[in-house]
Amino acid sequence: MKILVVDDEEGARELFNTILTDEGYEVTLAVNGEDGISQFKGALFDLVVTDIKMPGMDGLQLLQEIRKTGSKADVIMVTAYGEVESYLKAMSLGAAEYINKPIRIKELKRIVHKVLSERKARPGV
């Protein structure tokens, strides 16, 4: 399974990379939303894990751009702010999950596994 991680914080990107690579996933990193959409359009990803608050294109805009491509990739939104408004917006745009920072490793593994397991069970994906 291929996962794209988009986060403007280097420490967060490296944490996601370490955890997800150790779980056996193929991980690609992007430093912001613009880089994320560029990486996304250049490869087929099963899952995108993106921070919401980033300079330039934020995670919600990235999610909208991903949906415009017609891709069926699942998207997990991550935020340090936990605002109800951004949660509702993300879910209305088709996010699979929403995780609050700080990231708890067991929770991240559980959510990624759940989203990808549900993906495998869907026909036509």
N, C-alpha and C positions, 0 to 999 in steps of 0.2 A: 504494500500500500504506500502511495506517495502522498506526503504531507508538505504543504507550504506553510511556513511560519512567517508572519509579518509583524514586526515590532520595532519601534524606533529605539528601544533601549537594548544596548548590546548584551547586558547581563541577562535580560529576559530571553533574548534570542538564544543565547548559549545554553541557558537552563533548559528551554524547550528542546533544543537540539540534542543535548545529552540524554534527557529522559526518553525522548521519542526514538532516538537512534538505538538506545539500549533495549528498547522494546521491539526492535527489529524493523522499524519503519524507515523508509527512504525519505530523508528530510532535506528540503531546500529552504534557505533563509532569504528574507527580503528586509531591507532596512526602513521602508516606509510604504505607504499605499501605492505610490507611483511605481516603485520598484516591484511591489507585489503584483500589480496588474500586469506589468511587463513579464515577470516570471510566469504568471498564470497563463498568459496567452501563448507562451513558448513551450508549454508542456501540459500533460494531462495529470491533474491532481485528484485524488479521492477526497481529500480534506484540506481545508484552509483553517489555520488557527491565527486569528488576528487581534491585535490590540485595537481598542476603539479610539482612544485619544492619541493621535499622532499629528505632527505638523503636516501641512499640505492636505493630501487626501487622507481622511480619517477612515477608520474601519468600517463605518456605516456606508460611506461612499464607495469603499472597496467592495463591500458586499453587493451594493447596487450594480457596480460595473461587472462583477462576476455573474450576476443574474442576467444581465444584458447579453452576455455571450451565449446564453442558452445552456451553459454547463450545469450538470447535476451534482457538482461537487458539494459536499456538506461544508458548512462553515461554523466554527466555534468562535464566539466573540469573547474577548478577555478585557477586563477593565479594573482599574484601581478605584474607580469612583462609585460604582454600583448604583447609578441613577435609574430610577424607575422608568423615566422617559426614554432613555437610550435602550433599556431592556425591551420595552414595548416596541420601539422602532425596529430593533434588530430582529425580534421575533416576527414582526409583520413583514419584514423583508425576506424571511425564510431562513434565518439562522437556526442551526440545529440545537445549539446550547449556548449558554452564557455563563462565564466563570469570573468570579471576583478575584483580584489580586489581594494579598499575596497568594501565589499559587501553592497549593498543597500537592505534593507529588502523587500521593495515592489517589486524590480526587481527579487530577489531570489524567492519570492512567486509566481510571475507571470510566471517565467521560469519553475519552478518545476511543477506548475499546467498545463502549456501548454504541457510540455513533457509527463506528465502522462496522460493527456487527449488524446493526439495523440496516446499514447501507447494503451489505452483502445479501440480506434477506429480501430487499426490494427487487422486483422484476425490472429488467431493462436498464439496470445501472451498471 
